[in-house]
Every structure is written in structure tokens, then in C-alpha cells.
Amino acid sequence: MGLIPGLSDEQNETRLLAKRFADEQVAPGAAQRDRQREFPKALVDQLGQLGLLGICVPSSLGGAGAGFTSAALVIEELSRVEASLAVTVSVHLSVGTQPILQFGSEEQQQRLIPPLAQGHGLAAIALTESHAGSDLGAIRTEFRDGRLHGNKQWVTNGSFAKTIVVIARDSEADGKPSAFIVERPASGLELVGTPEKMGLHASNTADLSFDGVECERLGEPGQGMRIALGVMDGGRIGIAAQATGLAQGALDLAIDWAKEREAFGAPIAKLGQIQAKIAEMSTDVEAARALYLRAAMLKDLGEPHTVEGAQAKLFASRVARFQTGEAIQVMGGAGYMTDLPAERYYRDAKITEIYEGTSEVQRLVIARALLGEAAR
Ligand SMILES: Cc1cc2nc3c(=O)[nH]c(=O)nc-3n(C[C@H](O)[C@H](O)[C@H](O)COP(=O)(O)OP(=O)(O)OC[C@H]3O[C@@H](n4cnc5c(N)ncnc54)[C@H](O)[C@@H]3O)c2cc1C
């Protein structure tokens, strides 16, 4: 684990704590959970006991008050060994909890945040519908007569999240999207299914139906898009950290393999083409880490970080997808076999280019910010 200059003592300690937890508690069962599609419930409980599910929540609301940079470092360390657990935590800390922290009333924050920060339940966000992903404005879920009606799909932590932020058309705001909070248990909220995925098998992805579900308003009427886009600025930093962790995990595997595996009478580490891959992988990982840390630090300073978060996610997700493949290449056929984690990292990495805004959407965000009106 290389030194990261500029981190505070607290951030370094948090990173070390997460690393130890990842290596000792998470890594040993990760392959089996992936094979059995088993959600890591016990590990999530342990993370709660360690205070890591409230790492970036202010101490006045029951959290550790350590900031978003610490959260991102934790997500990277978890992802290095199990990306499924990392996305569970990333969604909980960022797009699940942050909307209430950033847009909730004092009363909502005091009531809803402490249990989430102390590990008594997970948070989720439900934006996507079958006909509305990148085009969030096309959602049809509706708030009318004080209740939610509609369907949401692919909600991370959706099967059991205690608190779900839902973006829906608001009959009290001329049909514009607003944000709402649903607390479980909630009558009319049904789990419709948990679709099979290419990777992230140990994470929970749920389709939900809302049939007259009681909810409370979050923020002002008609502010739904602003809230969703605002919290996704932070969510993207979490996914960039997840992608960086995947690439780091793959690099670690490739280095160990290159030193051990022999071909033509010597370790493959002596081969120039293998050395070049390791050099490229490590350079990409460092650059991805630097980008997500820059965005996270800006967020902690209260500075704008939309472009920086999008750049971090765009770059780190590409690195994760490409370099997890390169790790398999270094390992040859063994990397393709399911008894080693390289193929799991490769399957898990692809989604980082899709959720919390696809790479195409990140390019739009960056280009529009830089080009302004000329890009429209
Ligand atoms: C495992 C998993 C977990 C998820 N978790 C959640 C969650 O917790 N909550 C939630 O609400 N959603 C969640 N999602 C949904 C995810 O955020 C969406 O899949 C994502 O936003 C992309 O939307 P889409 O899949 O509908 O793709 P589409 O929007 O249909 O995009 C299809 C293609 O068109 C491109 N495209 C679309 N619009 C543009 C444009 N304007 N310019 C250029 N290209 C464009 C896209 O980049 C993509 O290549 C999850 C998805 C998965 C797979």
C-alpha cells in the first residue's frame, strides 16, 4: 500500500482500517459469495459496528465526521477485494444518505440519518425505470394524493434498504420531478424481482413496485432533478473509487502471478511485454486514484466538483474495464478460470462504465461545463 501524500492522519488511519478489514474479513469469502449470489449481510453489520457506514456523516448526526475523502478511500479498499460490497457501501454513503444530508429538513436529518450512520439499516436511491435511465426526465412514477405510484428498476440495496429516496413526477409541482423518502416497512411497496447480472453477484439489485406507498417529501416541490444530479456528483466519486479498487486488486494479482509463473525457464516477470503491462497498469491505477481523490477533496472543501467527479469516473471506469482484462492476459488461461479472482474483477468492472451515469453521459457533463453555451 503506497503512501498517498496530503492525506490527514485520520484519513490514513481510516484507509488502514479498511485495508485490514478487507484483507482479513472480506477477501476470504468473496469468491464463494460471488458464486452463490450471497449478499454479505454479516460484513455490512461489521462495517456498521466499525463506524464505516457513517464515515462521512457529521458526528452530530451519529457519524464519524471524517468526510467524503475517507469514504472514498474505504470504498476503494473494499473494492480491491470485493466490488459487490464496495457498491453496497458506496450507494449507502453517497446517493442513499447524502440526499437527506444535503436536502433534508433538520427534523428529517435528526430522525433518519443516525440509524443509517450507525449501521441499523441501509439507504438506497430509486431513479431508473424501464424506459428511463440516462433520460431521467422520462420517469413515469408519480406522486399523487400523498402517495407514490409506479415502478423502479435495478435499485442497489433495494430489497431491504430501510430508507429509499425516490424521484417521481409530482402532481403538486405541475408534474415536475420531486424527491420523496420511503421508510420500510411501507405498505404497497413490493419487491418485484432481483435480476441476474453479469457481475457484482453479491450485491443486491432490485426491481420495486410502488402501489400507493406513503412517503414524505424531500426538499422543495419540483426539485427532484436538482437533488438527483446534485447527489450523483458525489456518487460518481464513489464509483470512481470502486473502479480504482478493482484495478488495484487486478494489478496486485498480476504482479504476484508474474513473479511466480515460469515460462521458458524463467519467471514471466522477466519478459519485457509482461513488464510493460505491469508498468501501464500501475500508472493507470495511480492516475485514477489521484483523480478521485482530487474530486473527493474538493467536495470536502465545499467546492464545485461536478466536472472533477465526472472526469474521475470516466477515467477510472475505463482503467478498471481495460486493466482487469490485462491482469487476465498476464495470468494466461489461469486468469480465465473461476478459482482465481481475476475473472470476477473483469466481470465486476464493466458496470462502473454504466451506473451513476454512463461514460457517454460523463463526457456530456464535462464537455458542456467546459464549452458552455457553445456546446448546446
Ligand atoms: C447493477 C446495477 C445497479 C444499478 N443501481 C441503480 C440504483 O441504485 N438506482 C437507480 O436508480 N439506478 C440504478 N441502476 C441503473 C443505472 O443507473 C442505469 O443503467 C444507467 O443510468 C444507464 O441507464 P440505462 O441503462 O437506461 O441506459 P440508456 O439510458 O438506455 O443508455 C443506452 C446507451 O445510450 C447512451 N446514451 C443515452 N443518452 C445519451 C446521450 N444523451 N448522449 C450520448 N449517449 C447517450 C448511453 O450512454 C448508453 O450507451 C443500476 C444499474 C445496474 C446495471
PDBQT file of the ligand as one rigid body, heavy atoms in Angstrom, charges set to zero:
ROOT
HETATM    1  C1  LIG A 401     -26.037  -3.319 -11.310  1.00  0.00    +0.000 C 
HETATM    2  C2  LIG A 401     -26.804  -2.036 -11.488  1.00  0.00    +0.000 A 
HETATM    3  C3  LIG A 401     -27.114  -1.276 -10.375  1.00  0.00    +0.000 A 
HETATM    4  C4  LIG A 401     -27.849  -0.090 -10.524  1.00  0.00    +0.000 A 
HETATM    5  N1  LIG A 401     -28.213   0.619  -9.396  1.00  0.00    +0.000 NA
HETATM    6  C5  LIG A 401     -29.101   1.649  -9.529  1.00  0.00    +0.000 A 
HETATM    7  C6  LIG A 401     -29.642   2.313  -8.362  1.00  0.00    +0.000 A 
HETATM    8  O1  LIG A 401     -29.277   2.018  -7.226  1.00  0.00    +0.000 OA
HETATM    9  N2  LIG A 401     -30.594   3.259  -8.551  1.00  0.00    +0.000 N 
HETATM   10  C7  LIG A 401     -31.020   3.629  -9.798  1.00  0.00    +0.000 A 
HETATM   11  O2  LIG A 401     -31.882   4.496  -9.902  1.00  0.00    +0.000 OA
HETATM   12  N3  LIG A 401     -30.488   3.072 -10.914  1.00  0.00    +0.000 NA
HETATM   13  C8  LIG A 401     -29.556   2.079 -10.816  1.00  0.00    +0.000 A 
HETATM   14  N4  LIG A 401     -29.036   1.470 -11.941  1.00  0.00    +0.000 N 
HETATM   15  C9  LIG A 401     -29.398   1.977 -13.257  1.00  0.00    +0.000 C 
HETATM   16  C10 LIG A 401     -28.258   2.736 -13.941  1.00  0.00    +0.000 C 
HETATM   17  O3  LIG A 401     -28.020   3.945 -13.268  1.00  0.00    +0.000 OA
HETATM   18  C11 LIG A 401     -28.638   2.908 -15.409  1.00  0.00    +0.000 C 
HETATM   19  O4  LIG A 401     -28.486   1.639 -16.011  1.00  0.00    +0.000 OA
HETATM   20  C12 LIG A 401     -27.766   3.941 -16.116  1.00  0.00    +0.000 C 
HETATM   21  O5  LIG A 401     -28.059   5.232 -15.653  1.00  0.00    +0.000 OA
HETATM   22  C13 LIG A 401     -27.950   3.940 -17.648  1.00  0.00    +0.000 C 
HETATM   23  O6  LIG A 401     -29.304   3.947 -17.991  1.00  0.00    +0.000 OA
HETATM   24  P1  LIG A 401     -29.866   2.821 -18.990  1.00  0.00    +0.000 P 
HETATM   25  O7  LIG A 401     -29.365   1.504 -18.525  1.00  0.00    +0.000 OA
HETATM   26  O8  LIG A 401     -31.328   3.006 -19.090  1.00  0.00    +0.000 OA
HETATM   27  O9  LIG A 401     -29.177   3.108 -20.382  1.00  0.00    +0.000 OA
HETATM   28  P2  LIG A 401     -29.748   4.121 -21.518  1.00  0.00    +0.000 P 
HETATM   29  O10 LIG A 401     -30.011   5.427 -20.901  1.00  0.00    +0.000 OA
HETATM   30  O11 LIG A 401     -30.837   3.439 -22.251  1.00  0.00    +0.000 OA
HETATM   31  O12 LIG A 401     -28.470   4.240 -22.450  1.00  0.00    +0.000 OA
HETATM   32  C14 LIG A 401     -28.204   3.325 -23.521  1.00  0.00    +0.000 C 
HETATM   33  C15 LIG A 401     -26.976   3.848 -24.279  1.00  0.00    +0.000 C 
HETATM   34  O13 LIG A 401     -27.281   5.142 -24.839  1.00  0.00    +0.000 OA
HETATM   35  C16 LIG A 401     -26.321   6.084 -24.410  1.00  0.00    +0.000 C 
HETATM   36  N5  LIG A 401     -26.932   7.402 -24.233  1.00  0.00    +0.000 N 
HETATM   37  C17 LIG A 401     -28.098   7.710 -23.602  1.00  0.00    +0.000 A 
HETATM   38  N6  LIG A 401     -28.316   9.037 -23.601  1.00  0.00    +0.000 NA
HETATM   39  C18 LIG A 401     -27.251   9.584 -24.233  1.00  0.00    +0.000 A 
HETATM   40  C19 LIG A 401     -26.890  10.915 -24.574  1.00  0.00    +0.000 A 
HETATM   41  N7  LIG A 401     -27.661  11.972 -24.269  1.00  0.00    +0.000 N 
HETATM   42  N8  LIG A 401     -25.736  11.120 -25.264  1.00  0.00    +0.000 NA
HETATM   43  C20 LIG A 401     -24.942  10.055 -25.589  1.00  0.00    +0.000 A 
HETATM   44  N9  LIG A 401     -25.230   8.788 -25.300  1.00  0.00    +0.000 NA
HETATM   45  C21 LIG A 401     -26.372   8.550 -24.634  1.00  0.00    +0.000 A 
HETATM   46  C22 LIG A 401     -25.819   5.541 -23.073  1.00  0.00    +0.000 C 
HETATM   47  O14 LIG A 401     -24.552   6.077 -22.733  1.00  0.00    +0.000 OA
HETATM   48  C23 LIG A 401     -25.761   4.062 -23.371  1.00  0.00    +0.000 C 
HETATM   49  O15 LIG A 401     -24.593   3.764 -24.088  1.00  0.00    +0.000 OA
HETATM   50  C24 LIG A 401     -28.267   0.327 -11.806  1.00  0.00    +0.000 A 
HETATM   51  C25 LIG A 401     -27.912  -0.425 -12.935  1.00  0.00    +0.000 A 
HETATM   52  C26 LIG A 401     -27.219  -1.609 -12.792  1.00  0.00    +0.000 A 
HETATM   53  C27 LIG A 401     -26.900  -2.428 -14.014  1.00  0.00    +0.000 C 
ENDROOT
TORSDOF 0
